[in-house]
């Protein structure tokens, strides 16, 4: 018994070491992504020159240009192309930006280095979660510390999977590494609890099913939320661009490199729609587990209530997109409200509200 306890303690120490090592490599990935955005930008002169020659000129009345050829009595009238603006972002004739590297070879190199660091950090991160599971001989998500570390690993894994599928999502990298560093830092400094067994109600195979689905759902919801927030910034930039009010500052250069607002809007919608059925199953699985553990499928426990609220808001968002034709900012705000409900369900309910799901360990 004492030898087994010593082995479990060693596994827990290995887990902490690997998580801290992953944080260090994530920090390197963050710096490399930051360098990609900085060195991938163009100089102020180049930005201003591109703005002057861009096809996206202000949608004002453009006079015709009259050209008189040498030695000819007649004149030829050339109409300058008009810039068409529409109310919906999805109808704008604006293509995606060149990406974080901005088409710059040096910036692209930093971006590739950042991805390499992210892969290495993710491997260390996953190994840390695995050693935590070995130290307690159960699923490694029995408290907020374990849930947070696993959540970060799944979010990065989903991002790397999209990259492996040749999706143009490298623009997420800077924001993802930043949030993962914050997530792991909070987990180690505030949420950390030592390895220990769970309360009897959690000793069930439903722990693997219910909580793993919740973690996967939250990770994909997070990626969608990043896309939604960037959509709001990019949409504001495009409106300014179409009205001739876009700035040629560094901020404008960053906005120029993002995907078009329509692409960001579509990305967020597809991510939310993809994972919503899994979130629905998460709630159903939780109800089945509650029946097995407590004899009731639903008792309006705070965690159950906020899970249902989150489901309702996401369902409203998807329904509005599918039937009411909501696109753009209205849908984006609703999607962010839904993700805020998810965050409160995780942090707020676990820390500030007492209920049957109070297993935070903090």
Protein Blocks (a to p, Z undefined) as FASTA:
>chain_A
ZZmmmmmmmmmmmmmmmmmmmmmmmmmmmmmmmmmmmmmpccfklmmmmmmmpmkbcfbd
ddddddddehiabdcddddddddddfblklpccdcdebjnlopaklmmmmmmmmmmmmmm
mmmmmmmmmmmmmmnopafbfbfklmmmmmmmmmmmmmmmmmmnopafklmmmmmmmmmm
mmmmmmmmmmpccdddddfklncfklmmmmmmmmmmmmmmmmmmmmmmmmmmmmmmmmmm
mnopaccbfklmmmmmpccfklmmmmmmmmmmmmmmmmmmmmmmmmmmmmmmnopabgoi
aklmmmmmmmmmmmmmmmmmmmnopghjllmmmmmmmmmmmmmmmmmmmmmpccfklcno
ZZ
